[in-house]
Amino acid sequence: MLAAWGSDALVALAADRLPRADAVRIDWTVLGFAFLLSVATAAGLSVLAAWRATRATVAPFNVRTAGAAPRARLLDALVVAQVALALGKLVQST
């Protein structure tokens, strides 16, 4: 519903500069697929997080064990990559 209102508002604002403004419409199949994909991703990641939270750990959370060094580096690299991508998107949006 928000997509329908938003597209109508954008067409109304830019109708004189938008070629074929009367042909602008929402593809409900694509919107539904995107919605289902986002719900499935959220559900899958939630289950993964819950599964990881139920595993017993013997090491304290603030101490890294010797066997966990490669995994910790991978997790650190993923955090760095996520922050870099977020900053890149932020810079692009301005």
N, C-alpha and C positions, 0 to 999 in steps of 0.2 A: 504494500500500500504506500509506503514511504517512497519507494522507487517510482511509482506511478505519479505521485504528487510532485516529486522532484523533477522528473523528466518533463512534466507539463509546465512547471515553473521555468525551467531552463529554456524550453522552446518558446515560451511567452516572452522571456527576457531578450532572447537573441534571434527572434524570428526573422528580422530584417537582414541579419548578417549570416544566417544559417541556410545553406542551399538545401533544398528539398525538406524544409522544416515540417511539412505535412506528412512526410514519410517516417519521421522519428517515432519509434514505438518500442515497447519493452518485449523482449523475447522471453516469455514465461518459462519455456523449457530450459533455457540457459540459467535463468534466475533460480529455478528450482534445483537444477543440478548443482549450482554453486552453493546453495543453502544446504543441501544434503551432504555435499562434500565437506563443508565446514563443520556440520554437526558430527559427522563420522570422525573427522580429525580430532575434534575436541573430545569426543567420547573415548577414542583410542588412546589419546595422550593422557586423559584422566585415569583410565584403567592402568596404563603403564606407570604413572606416578604413584597410584595407590599400591600397585604391586611392589614397586621399589621401596615404598615406605614401610611395608610389612616385613621386609627382610631384616633379620637380626644382624646388628653390627656389634663387633667386640671392641673396635677401636673408637676412641673418642672422636667427635665430629671435627675438632679443631686440629687434630694431629694426623698427618699423612703417614701411612705405613710404607715400608720399603717396596712391597709388592705392588702397591697402587700407583707408583710414580708414572708409568706410561698412561694409565687411565686418567689420572689427575691432569696430566699435560693435555690430553685430548679434550677433557672438559673445559680446561682453561682456554684452549684454542677456540672451542665452540662459543664460549662467552665473549671472547674478543671479537670473533667474526660476527656475532649477533649485534654487539654494540656498534661495530663498524658499519654494518648494513643499516642499522637504525639511524646513525648519524648521516649516512649518505642519503637516505630518504628524506631526512629533515632538511638537509642542504638543498636537495632537488626541489622540495616543495616551496622554498622561499624564492 
